[in-house]
Amino acid sequence: MLITRIKTLEIGNFKQLNSIRILVLTIYSCALAFIFSASLLINAWDFTSEGRCRTAIDLCLVFYVGSKVCLYLFLVERAHQLVATKLPRHRDSIYILGMSIVLFGFGVLAIFAFIHPVTSLSHIDGKCRIGLPLVITIPLLTYDIAINFALTFVFCLRGARLVKIRGPRHALHCIALALPFRKVPGLRDPVVACEFFMGRSGLGASAIILPTVANLVILFALHGHENGWLCFTVCTIDITWSATIIHWLTSTKDDLGAGPARNPTGVSQTEGEYYEMR
């Protein structure tokens, strides 16, 4: 995914990297770094000491928290892009509130996660058990699900005002446009592009939380004490899946290189900078 996105940017376009594109590339990089580090640790260590247990959970948390922060910042920035030409960031209340919730809300949960991780050696097989207490896990994963849907809702709400969504049937039309493997003509039309991205956002928000829900179920079943390899596997799936969904959300056939033509309906290419979301 990272190589594909770099190719679409082309060498000359690196000078024009915007915040959305930088965040997308950072999400890819975090996912790759975590997968590489997890593979190295699982194959090189046997996780039979307290020190290695602590290193394992710290590594898992660093890349997991880092990738989630980048994901949330992407969602906040994407919602802002729809009004970026009319409202600077310091005057966009949604942007300020979103950034505050991400940095302070998730930041507090992340700090508690680093301070109070679960690390222990099993008396049965001597293997490392790592994880987080349920008192931290439940708010963390609930926050993850809530902020994904909340920021996606804000994005769709702002987009709906621009293209004048006309009831549930029109909303379903937007989702139908975004179904995988469906060819969508006219993406250079800003209205069609916005409908397409709103549909993708709704599908993406639903899909991206699947590993999070699975992780919550596993942690409940194991009372917050996962085997080391299982913790890394679940986190790898979560981070990789998130990166895959972001790649899908921000990719189209004419990805990143093409700008939209102006539209006779009155929605110009600067009205929200739809293509900045890609």
C-alpha positions as CSV (number, residue, x, y, z in Angstrom):
1,M,0.0,0.0,0.0
2,L,2.8,2.4,0.9
3,I,4.6,1.8,-2.4
4,T,1.4,2.1,-4.3
5,R,0.6,5.5,-2.7
6,I,4.2,6.8,-3.2
7,K,3.9,5.9,-6.9
8,T,0.6,7.8,-7.3
9,L,2.1,10.8,-5.6
10,E,4.9,11.0,-8.2
11,I,8.3,12.6,-7.5
12,G,7.2,16.1,-8.4
13,N,4.1,16.0,-6.1
14,F,6.1,15.4,-2.9
15,K,6.5,19.2,-2.7
16,Q,2.7,19.4,-2.6
17,L,2.1,17.0,0.2
18,N,-0.8,18.2,2.4
19,S,-1.7,17.2,5.9
20,I,-4.1,14.4,4.8
21,R,-1.5,12.7,2.6
22,I,1.2,13.0,5.3
23,L,-1.1,11.4,7.8
24,V,-2.0,8.6,5.4
25,L,1.7,7.9,4.8
26,T,2.4,8.0,8.5
27,I,-0.4,5.4,9.2
28,Y,1.2,3.1,6.6
29,S,4.7,3.6,8.2
30,C,3.4,2.9,11.7
31,A,1.7,-0.3,10.5
32,L,4.9,-1.5,8.8
33,A,7.1,-0.6,11.8
34,F,4.8,-2.5,14.1
35,I,4.6,-5.6,11.9
36,F,8.4,-5.7,11.5
37,S,9.0,-5.2,15.3
38,A,6.4,-7.7,16.3
39,S,7.8,-10.3,13.9
40,L,11.3,-9.7,15.2
41,L,10.3,-10.1,18.8
42,I,8.1,-13.2,18.4
43,N,10.8,-15.0,16.4
44,A,13.8,-13.9,18.5
45,W,12.4,-14.0,22.0
46,D,10.6,-16.7,24.0
47,F,8.8,-14.3,26.4
48,T,9.9,-16.1,29.5
49,S,11.0,-13.2,31.7
50,E,9.3,-10.2,33.3
51,G,11.7,-7.7,31.5
52,R,10.8,-9.2,28.1
53,C,7.1,-9.1,29.0
54,R,7.3,-5.4,29.8
55,T,9.3,-4.7,26.6
56,A,6.6,-6.5,24.6
57,I,3.6,-4.6,26.0
58,D,5.5,-1.3,25.7
59,L,6.2,-2.0,22.0
60,C,2.7,-3.0,21.4
61,L,1.3,0.1,23.0
62,V,3.7,2.5,21.3
63,F,2.8,1.5,17.8
64,Y,-0.8,0.8,18.6
65,V,-1.3,4.2,20.2
66,G,0.7,5.9,17.5
67,S,-1.3,4.4,14.7
68,K,-4.6,5.2,16.4
69,V,-3.6,8.9,17.0
70,C,-2.7,9.2,13.3
71,L,-6.1,7.6,12.4
72,Y,-8.0,10.0,14.6
73,L,-6.1,13.0,13.3
74,F,-6.9,11.9,9.8
75,L,-10.6,11.8,10.6
76,V,-10.5,15.3,12.2
77,E,-8.5,16.8,9.3
78,R,-10.8,15.2,6.7
79,A,-13.9,16.7,8.4
80,H,-12.1,20.1,8.4
81,Q,-11.2,19.9,4.7
82,L,-14.9,20.3,3.7
83,V,-14.9,23.8,5.1
84,A,-11.2,24.6,4.8
85,T,-11.6,27.3,2.1
86,K,-14.1,29.2,4.2
87,L,-13.0,28.5,7.8
88,P,-9.4,28.3,9.0
89,R,-8.5,25.7,11.6
90,H,-8.4,28.2,14.5
91,R,-12.0,29.2,13.8
92,D,-13.4,25.8,13.1
93,S,-15.0,24.7,16.4
94,I,-15.4,21.1,15.2
95,Y,-11.7,20.9,14.4
96,I,-10.7,22.4,17.7
97,L,-13.1,20.1,19.6
98,G,-11.9,17.1,17.7
99,M,-8.2,17.8,18.3
100,S,-8.9,18.4,22.0
101,I,-10.7,15.1,22.3
102,V,-8.0,13.2,20.5
103,L,-5.0,14.8,22.2
104,F,-6.5,15.0,25.7
105,G,-9.1,12.3,25.9
106,F,-7.2,9.6,24.2
107,G,-3.9,11.0,25.6
108,V,-5.2,10.4,29.2
109,L,-6.2,6.8,28.4
110,A,-2.9,6.1,26.7
111,I,-0.9,7.4,29.7
112,F,-2.9,5.2,32.0
113,A,-2.3,2.3,29.6
114,F,1.5,2.8,29.8
115,I,1.5,3.2,33.6
116,H,-0.7,0.2,34.4
117,P,-0.1,-2.5,31.8
118,V,-0.6,-6.2,32.6
119,T,2.6,-8.2,32.5
120,S,2.9,-11.6,34.2
121,L,4.4,-15.0,33.7
122,S,2.0,-17.9,33.7
123,H,2.4,-20.5,36.4
124,I,1.1,-23.1,33.9
125,D,3.6,-22.8,31.0
126,G,5.9,-20.1,32.1
127,K,5.0,-17.9,29.1
128,C,4.4,-14.2,29.1
129,R,0.8,-12.9,29.6
130,I,0.4,-9.2,28.6
131,G,-2.5,-6.9,28.1
132,L,-4.4,-4.1,29.9
133,P,-6.7,-4.1,32.9
134,L,-10.4,-4.1,31.9
135,V,-10.8,-0.7,33.7
136,I,-8.6,0.7,31.0
137,T,-9.4,-1.6,28.1
138,I,-13.2,-0.9,28.1
139,P,-12.9,2.9,28.0
140,L,-10.1,2.7,25.4
141,L,-11.9,0.5,23.0
142,T,-15.3,2.3,23.6
143,Y,-13.5,5.6,22.8
144,D,-12.1,4.0,19.7
145,I,-15.5,3.0,18.4
146,A,-17.3,6.2,19.5
147,I,-14.7,8.6,17.9
148,N,-14.7,6.7,14.6
149,F,-18.4,7.0,14.2
150,A,-18.6,10.6,15.6
151,L,-16.0,12.0,13.3
152,T,-17.4,10.1,10.3
153,F,-20.8,11.5,11.2
154,V,-19.4,15.1,11.2
155,F,-17.7,14.5,7.9
156,C,-20.9,13.1,6.3
157,L,-23.1,15.9,7.9
158,R,-20.8,18.6,6.4
159,G,-20.7,16.9,3.1
160,A,-24.5,16.5,3.1
161,R,-24.9,20.2,3.4
162,L,-22.8,20.8,0.3
163,V,-24.5,18.2,-2.0
164,K,-27.9,18.7,-0.4
165,I,-28.7,15.1,0.7
166,R,-32.4,14.5,0.1
167,G,-33.5,11.9,2.7
168,P,-32.6,8.3,3.4
169,R,-32.9,7.2,-0.2
170,H,-30.2,9.6,-1.3
171,A,-28.0,8.5,1.6
172,L,-28.4,4.9,0.5
173,H,-27.5,6.0,-3.1
174,C,-24.2,7.4,-1.7
175,I,-23.4,4.1,0.0
176,A,-24.3,2.2,-3.1
177,L,-21.8,4.4,-5.1
178,A,-19.0,3.4,-2.7
179,L,-19.5,-0.4,-2.7
180,P,-16.2,-2.2,-3.4
181,F,-15.5,-3.3,-7.0
182,R,-18.1,-0.9,-8.4
183,K,-17.0,1.4,-11.2
184,V,-18.2,5.0,-10.6
185,P,-18.2,7.3,-13.6
186,G,-18.0,11.1,-13.2
187,L,-15.7,11.3,-10.1
188,R,-14.3,14.5,-11.5
189,D,-17.7,16.0,-10.8
190,P,-17.3,17.5,-7.2
191,V,-20.9,16.5,-6.3
192,V,-20.5,12.9,-7.4
193,A,-17.0,12.8,-5.7
194,C,-18.5,14.1,-2.4
195,E,-21.4,11.5,-2.5
196,F,-18.8,8.8,-3.2
197,F,-16.5,9.8,-0.3
198,M,-19.5,10.1,2.1
199,G,-20.6,6.6,1.1
200,R,-17.1,5.2,1.5
201,S,-16.8,6.9,4.9
202,G,-19.9,5.2,6.2
203,L,-18.8,1.8,5.0
204,G,-15.2,2.5,6.3
205,A,-16.4,3.5,9.8
206,S,-18.4,0.3,10.1
207,A,-15.5,-1.9,8.8
208,I,-12.7,-0.3,10.7
209,I,-14.1,-1.2,14.1
210,L,-14.4,-4.9,13.4
211,P,-10.9,-5.8,14.8
212,T,-11.6,-3.5,17.8
213,V,-14.8,-5.3,18.7
214,A,-13.0,-8.7,18.2
215,N,-10.2,-7.4,20.5
216,L,-12.7,-6.4,23.1
217,V,-14.3,-9.8,23.1
218,I,-10.9,-11.6,23.4
219,L,-9.9,-9.4,26.3
220,F,-13.1,-10.0,28.1
221,A,-12.8,-13.8,27.6
222,L,-9.2,-13.8,28.9
223,H,-9.7,-11.2,31.6
224,G,-7.1,-8.8,30.1
225,H,-4.3,-11.4,30.2
226,E,-3.4,-12.4,26.6
227,N,-0.5,-14.6,25.6
228,G,2.3,-12.5,24.1
229,W,1.9,-13.9,20.6
230,L,-1.9,-13.4,20.7
231,C,-1.6,-9.8,21.8
232,F,0.8,-9.1,18.9
233,T,-1.4,-10.9,16.5
234,V,-4.5,-9.1,17.4
235,C,-2.8,-5.7,17.4
236,T,-1.2,-6.5,14.0
237,I,-4.6,-7.3,12.5
238,D,-6.1,-4.2,14.0
239,I,-3.4,-1.8,12.8
240,T,-3.1,-3.5,9.4
241,W,-6.8,-3.5,8.9
242,S,-7.1,0.2,9.8
243,A,-4.3,1.0,7.3
244,T,-6.1,-1.0,4.6
245,I,-9.4,0.8,5.2
246,I,-7.7,4.2,5.1
247,H,-6.0,3.1,1.8
248,W,-9.4,2.2,0.4
249,L,-11.0,5.4,1.7
250,T,-8.4,7.6,0.0
251,S,-7.8,5.6,-3.2
252,T,-9.7,5.9,-6.5
253,K,-8.8,5.0,-10.1
254,D,-7.4,8.5,-10.8
255,D,-5.9,8.7,-7.3
256,L,-4.2,11.8,-6.1
257,G,-3.0,13.1,-9.4
258,A,-6.2,14.4,-11.0
259,G,-8.1,17.5,-9.9
260,P,-11.8,17.9,-10.5
261,A,-13.4,20.0,-13.1
262,R,-15.8,22.8,-12.1
263,N,-19.4,21.7,-11.9
264,P,-22.3,23.6,-13.4
265,T,-24.4,22.9,-10.3
266,G,-22.4,25.6,-8.5
267,V,-20.1,23.4,-6.3
268,S,-16.6,24.4,-7.3
269,Q,-13.4,22.4,-6.9
270,T,-12.5,24.8,-4.0
271,E,-15.8,24.1,-2.2
272,G,-14.4,21.9,0.5
273,E,-11.4,20.7,-1.5
274,Y,-12.8,17.2,-1.9
275,Y,-9.7,16.0,-3.6
276,E,-7.5,17.1,-0.7
277,M,-9.1,14.2,1.2
278,R,-7.2,11.9,-1.1
